[in-house]
Amino acid sequence: MTREVLMVVHTGRQAGRRIAHEAAAMFADAGIRLRVLSDEAPDLDANCYDRVVEPGPDAAKGVELVFVLGGDGTLLRAAEIARPARVPVLGVNMGRVGFLAEADSEHVADAVRAVVRRDYQVDERMTVNIVASYRGEVIARDWALNEASVEKSSRERILDVVVEVDGRPVSAFGCDGVLCATPTGSTAYAFSAGGPVIWPEVPALLVLPSNAHALFSRPLVVAWTSVVAVEIAADGHPAVLCCDGRRTVELPPGARVEVLAGDLPVGLVRLRPAAFTDRLTRKFSLPVQGWRGPLDD
Protein backbone atom coordinates (compact mmCIF):
# COMPACT_ATOMS: atom_id res chain seq x y z
CA MET A 1 0.00 0.00 0.00
CA THR A 2 1.35 3.43 -0.98
CA ARG A 3 2.22 5.67 1.93
CA GLU A 4 1.51 9.40 1.76
CA VAL A 5 2.37 12.41 3.93
CA LEU A 6 0.99 15.94 3.86
CA MET A 7 3.68 18.60 4.28
CA VAL A 8 2.75 22.01 5.71
CA VAL A 9 5.48 24.65 5.43
CA HIS A 10 6.05 28.20 6.62
CA THR A 11 7.03 29.24 3.10
CA GLY A 12 7.79 32.81 4.17
CA ARG A 13 11.14 31.58 5.47
CA GLN A 14 13.85 30.68 3.00
CA ALA A 15 15.20 28.06 5.39
CA GLY A 16 11.76 26.43 5.46
CA ARG A 17 11.64 26.16 1.69
CA ARG A 18 15.17 24.73 1.56
CA ILE A 19 14.52 22.15 4.26
CA ALA A 20 11.20 21.24 2.62
CA HIS A 21 13.12 20.35 -0.54
CA GLU A 22 15.58 18.21 1.43
CA ALA A 23 12.84 16.40 3.33
CA ALA A 24 10.85 15.83 0.15
CA ALA A 25 13.84 14.17 -1.51
CA MET A 26 14.21 11.81 1.43
CA PHE A 27 10.52 10.91 1.41
CA ALA A 28 10.69 10.28 -2.35
CA ASP A 29 13.73 8.02 -1.97
CA ALA A 30 11.75 5.99 0.58
CA GLY A 31 8.77 5.67 -1.77
CA ILE A 32 6.51 7.90 0.30
CA ARG A 33 4.29 10.23 -1.69
CA LEU A 34 4.04 13.86 -0.62
CA ARG A 35 1.11 16.23 -0.92
CA VAL A 36 1.18 19.97 -0.23
CA LEU A 37 -1.40 22.72 0.16
CA SER A 38 -2.38 24.79 -2.87
CA ASP A 39 -1.54 28.09 -1.20
CA GLU A 40 2.00 26.87 -0.46
CA ALA A 41 2.75 24.99 -3.69
CA PRO A 42 3.76 28.09 -5.71
CA ASP A 43 6.58 28.79 -3.24
CA LEU A 44 7.90 25.23 -3.29
CA ASP A 45 9.94 23.42 -5.92
CA ALA A 46 7.60 21.41 -8.15
CA ASN A 47 9.85 18.38 -7.58
CA CYS A 48 8.98 18.51 -3.88
CA TYR A 49 5.53 17.00 -4.12
CA ASP A 50 3.30 14.53 -5.93
CA ARG A 51 -0.09 16.13 -5.29
CA VAL A 52 -1.59 19.52 -4.49
CA VAL A 53 -4.72 19.75 -2.30
CA GLU A 54 -6.91 22.60 -1.15
CA PRO A 55 -6.68 23.59 2.53
CA GLY A 56 -9.65 22.26 4.44
CA PRO A 57 -11.02 19.31 6.38
CA ASP A 58 -10.29 16.86 3.53
CA ALA A 59 -6.71 17.96 2.87
CA ALA A 60 -5.18 15.32 5.16
CA LYS A 61 -7.67 12.57 4.44
CA GLY A 62 -5.84 9.31 3.77
CA VAL A 63 -2.33 10.45 4.76
CA GLU A 64 -0.21 8.83 7.44
CA LEU A 65 0.63 12.10 9.17
CA VAL A 66 1.08 15.83 8.65
CA PHE A 67 4.74 16.88 8.52
CA VAL A 68 5.14 20.50 9.62
CA LEU A 69 8.08 22.83 8.96
CA GLY A 70 7.59 26.03 10.94
CA GLY A 71 6.87 27.39 14.38
CA ASP A 72 3.98 26.73 16.73
CA GLY A 73 1.70 28.95 14.62
CA THR A 74 2.31 26.75 11.59
CA LEU A 75 1.70 23.64 13.67
CA LEU A 76 -1.61 25.03 14.94
CA ARG A 77 -2.60 25.71 11.33
CA ALA A 78 -1.67 22.13 10.44
CA ALA A 79 -3.67 20.83 13.41
CA GLU A 80 -6.81 22.42 11.94
CA ILE A 81 -6.31 20.21 8.89
CA ALA A 82 -5.14 17.06 10.67
CA ARG A 83 -7.83 16.91 13.37
CA PRO A 84 -10.89 16.21 11.17
CA ALA A 85 -8.88 13.55 9.29
CA ARG A 86 -7.79 12.04 12.63
CA VAL A 87 -4.13 11.89 11.63
CA PRO A 88 -1.21 13.00 13.82
CA VAL A 89 1.06 16.03 13.39
CA LEU A 90 4.86 15.98 13.46
CA GLY A 91 6.43 19.40 13.96
CA VAL A 92 9.94 20.44 12.97
CA ASN A 93 10.69 23.77 14.60
CA MET A 94 11.74 26.63 12.33
CA GLY A 95 10.80 29.36 14.81
CA ARG A 96 12.05 30.39 18.23
CA VAL A 97 10.68 28.23 21.07
CA GLY A 98 8.53 25.84 19.06
CA PHE A 99 7.17 24.13 22.17
CA LEU A 100 4.79 21.90 20.22
CA ALA A 101 7.43 20.76 17.75
CA GLU A 102 9.16 17.42 18.19
CA ALA A 103 12.41 18.15 16.34
CA ASP A 104 14.58 21.16 15.56
CA SER A 105 15.49 22.10 12.00
CA GLU A 106 19.00 20.62 12.21
CA HIS A 107 17.45 17.22 12.97
CA VAL A 108 14.95 17.13 10.12
CA ALA A 109 16.74 14.17 8.50
CA ASP A 110 16.36 12.16 11.71
CA ALA A 111 12.66 13.03 11.81
CA VAL A 112 12.14 11.89 8.21
CA ARG A 113 14.00 8.64 8.82
CA ALA A 114 11.84 7.95 11.88
CA VAL A 115 8.70 8.41 9.78
CA VAL A 116 10.08 6.13 7.07
CA ARG A 117 10.76 3.42 9.69
CA ARG A 118 7.42 4.10 11.41
CA ASP A 119 9.52 4.56 14.52
CA TYR A 120 7.33 7.01 16.39
CA GLN A 121 4.53 7.28 18.91
CA VAL A 122 1.45 9.50 19.02
CA ASP A 123 0.37 11.49 22.06
CA GLU A 124 -3.29 12.46 22.02
CA ARG A 125 -3.74 15.99 23.32
CA MET A 126 -6.94 17.33 24.80
CA THR A 127 -8.80 20.04 22.90
CA VAL A 128 -11.68 22.31 23.89
CA ASN A 129 -14.98 22.98 22.18
CA ILE A 130 -16.28 26.55 22.27
CA VAL A 131 -19.85 27.78 21.88
CA ALA A 132 -20.66 31.49 21.74
CA SER A 133 -24.26 32.62 22.14
CA TYR A 134 -26.25 35.84 22.33
CA ARG A 135 -29.77 36.12 23.73
CA GLY A 136 -30.12 32.36 23.64
CA GLU A 137 -29.03 31.97 20.02
CA VAL A 138 -25.74 30.29 19.06
CA ILE A 139 -23.60 32.71 17.05
CA ALA A 140 -20.41 30.63 16.73
CA ARG A 141 -18.99 27.17 17.35
CA ASP A 142 -15.27 26.46 17.28
CA TRP A 143 -12.50 24.46 18.93
CA ALA A 144 -8.93 24.98 20.11
CA LEU A 145 -5.83 22.96 20.92
CA ASN A 146 -4.15 25.63 23.05
CA GLU A 147 -6.75 28.09 24.30
CA ALA A 148 -9.90 30.09 23.79
CA SER A 149 -9.70 33.71 24.89
CA VAL A 150 -12.39 36.33 25.38
CA GLU A 151 -10.71 39.71 25.06
CA LYS A 152 -11.68 43.36 24.95
CA SER A 153 -12.04 44.65 21.42
CA SER A 154 -10.80 48.17 22.18
CA ARG A 155 -7.49 48.89 23.87
CA GLU A 156 -8.70 51.86 25.92
CA ARG A 157 -11.73 50.07 27.40
CA ILE A 158 -12.19 47.57 30.21
CA LEU A 159 -14.07 44.35 29.59
CA ASP A 160 -16.61 43.54 32.34
CA VAL A 161 -17.25 39.82 32.70
CA VAL A 162 -18.61 37.17 35.02
CA VAL A 163 -16.75 33.84 35.14
CA GLU A 164 -18.81 30.72 35.76
CA VAL A 165 -17.79 27.11 36.43
CA ASP A 166 -20.29 24.25 36.17
CA GLY A 167 -23.30 26.55 36.17
CA ARG A 168 -22.28 28.57 39.24
CA PRO A 169 -20.75 32.08 39.25
CA VAL A 170 -17.18 32.40 40.54
CA SER A 171 -16.35 36.09 40.24
CA ALA A 172 -17.13 39.27 38.33
CA PHE A 173 -14.48 41.82 37.39
CA GLY A 174 -13.16 44.22 34.80
CA CYS A 175 -10.22 42.88 32.81
CA ASP A 176 -8.39 42.75 29.50
CA GLY A 177 -9.75 39.26 28.93
CA VAL A 178 -10.15 35.70 30.17
CA LEU A 179 -8.28 32.69 28.80
CA CYS A 180 -9.41 29.08 29.03
CA ALA A 181 -6.49 26.82 28.16
CA THR A 182 -5.78 23.12 27.84
CA PRO A 183 -2.69 21.58 29.47
CA THR A 184 -1.04 21.85 26.05
CA GLY A 185 -1.90 25.55 25.93
CA SER A 186 -0.62 26.19 29.44
CA THR A 187 2.87 26.76 27.97
CA ALA A 188 1.62 29.18 25.32
CA TYR A 189 -0.48 32.36 25.69
CA ALA A 190 -1.55 31.38 29.22
CA PHE A 191 2.07 31.00 30.32
CA SER A 192 2.90 34.45 28.96
CA ALA A 193 -0.06 35.85 30.90
CA GLY A 194 1.27 34.44 34.19
CA GLY A 195 -0.54 31.12 34.35
CA PRO A 196 0.87 27.85 35.75
CA VAL A 197 2.35 25.09 33.63
CA ILE A 198 0.15 21.98 33.58
CA TRP A 199 1.68 18.65 32.63
CA PRO A 200 -0.03 17.19 29.51
CA GLU A 201 -1.16 14.09 31.41
CA VAL A 202 -3.23 16.15 33.85
CA PRO A 203 -6.91 16.12 32.79
CA ALA A 204 -7.81 19.73 33.54
CA LEU A 205 -8.78 23.13 32.20
CA LEU A 206 -6.98 26.35 33.11
CA VAL A 207 -8.99 29.56 33.59
CA LEU A 208 -6.83 32.67 33.60
CA PRO A 209 -8.02 36.30 33.93
CA SER A 210 -5.80 38.82 32.14
CA ASN A 211 -5.03 42.05 34.01
CA ALA A 212 -8.18 41.74 36.12
CA HIS A 213 -9.21 44.61 38.38
CA ALA A 214 -10.29 42.42 41.29
CA LEU A 215 -9.06 41.02 44.57
CA PHE A 216 -9.83 37.46 43.48
CA SER A 217 -8.35 37.07 40.01
CA ARG A 218 -5.97 34.15 40.40
CA PRO A 219 -5.73 31.34 37.82
CA LEU A 220 -8.13 28.45 38.35
CA VAL A 221 -7.44 24.83 37.48
CA VAL A 222 -10.72 22.96 37.12
CA ALA A 223 -11.67 19.41 36.19
CA TRP A 224 -11.62 18.44 32.54
CA THR A 225 -15.29 17.54 32.89
CA SER A 226 -16.19 21.10 33.93
CA VAL A 227 -17.93 23.65 31.74
CA VAL A 228 -16.41 27.12 31.97
CA ALA A 229 -18.46 30.13 30.87
CA VAL A 230 -17.56 33.78 30.41
CA GLU A 231 -20.47 36.22 30.29
CA ILE A 232 -19.93 39.73 28.96
CA ALA A 233 -21.82 42.48 30.77
CA ALA A 234 -24.96 43.45 28.87
CA ASP A 235 -24.37 47.13 29.59
CA GLY A 236 -20.64 46.95 28.86
CA HIS A 237 -18.43 46.88 25.80
CA PRO A 238 -18.11 44.33 22.98
CA ALA A 239 -15.42 41.66 22.98
CA VAL A 240 -13.59 39.27 20.69
CA LEU A 241 -13.45 35.49 20.95
CA CYS A 242 -10.11 34.15 19.71
CA CYS A 243 -9.37 30.44 19.22
CA ASP A 244 -5.70 29.43 19.21
CA GLY A 245 -4.80 32.97 18.20
CA ARG A 246 -6.00 32.19 14.67
CA ARG A 247 -9.79 32.40 14.39
CA THR A 248 -11.80 35.28 15.80
CA VAL A 249 -15.48 36.08 16.37
CA GLU A 250 -16.91 39.49 17.33
CA LEU A 251 -18.99 39.31 20.51
CA PRO A 252 -21.66 41.90 21.39
CA PRO A 253 -22.33 43.05 24.96
CA GLY A 254 -24.40 40.38 26.71
CA ALA A 255 -22.78 37.50 24.82
CA ARG A 256 -21.86 34.26 26.55
CA VAL A 257 -18.98 31.90 25.74
CA GLU A 258 -18.91 28.31 27.01
CA VAL A 259 -15.74 26.20 26.95
CA LEU A 260 -15.63 22.46 27.61
CA ALA A 261 -13.42 19.49 26.82
CA GLY A 262 -13.40 18.68 23.13
CA ASP A 263 -14.75 15.45 21.68
CA LEU A 264 -11.85 15.03 19.25
CA PRO A 265 -8.18 15.25 20.33
CA VAL A 266 -5.14 16.25 18.29
CA GLY A 267 -2.37 13.67 17.89
CA LEU A 268 1.21 14.92 18.27
CA VAL A 269 3.98 12.67 17.00
CA ARG A 270 6.76 11.86 19.47
CA LEU A 271 9.98 10.41 18.08
CA ARG A 272 11.48 9.32 21.38
CA PRO A 273 10.25 8.79 24.93
CA ALA A 274 11.10 11.88 26.96
CA ALA A 275 9.76 13.37 30.15
CA PHE A 276 7.74 16.55 29.80
CA THR A 277 10.06 18.04 32.43
CA ASP A 278 13.02 17.62 30.06
CA ARG A 279 11.11 19.31 27.25
CA LEU A 280 10.21 22.18 29.57
CA THR A 281 13.78 22.79 30.72
CA ARG A 282 15.16 22.49 27.19
CA LYS A 283 12.65 24.72 25.43
CA PHE A 284 12.76 27.46 28.07
CA SER A 285 16.49 27.04 28.85
CA LEU A 286 15.71 26.65 32.55
CA PRO A 287 18.71 26.59 34.92
CA VAL A 288 19.17 23.14 36.45
CA GLN A 289 22.83 23.38 37.47
CA GLY A 290 23.51 21.70 40.79
CA TRP A 291 20.86 19.00 40.37
CA ARG A 292 22.09 15.71 41.85
CA GLY A 293 19.07 13.49 41.23
CA PRO A 294 17.27 11.06 43.55
CA LEU A 295 19.20 9.05 46.12
CA ASP A 296 20.19 5.53 45.10
CA ASP A 297 18.93 2.65 47.25
TACOR-V882223 format. One record per helix or strand. SS is the DSSP state (h for helix, s for strand). FROM is the first residue (numbers start at 1). LEN is the number of residues. If there is no record, write none. Layout:
SS;FROM;LEN
SS;FROM;LEN
This chain:
s;4;6
h;14;16
s;33;5
h;38;4
h;46;3
s;51;3
s;65;6
h;72;14
s;88;6
s;103;2
h;105;13
s;121;5
s;128;7
s;137;8
s;147;6
s;159;7
s;168;8
s;177;5
h;184;4
h;189;4
s;204;7
s;213;1
s;220;4
s;227;6
s;239;5
s;247;5
s;256;6
s;266;5
h;276;8
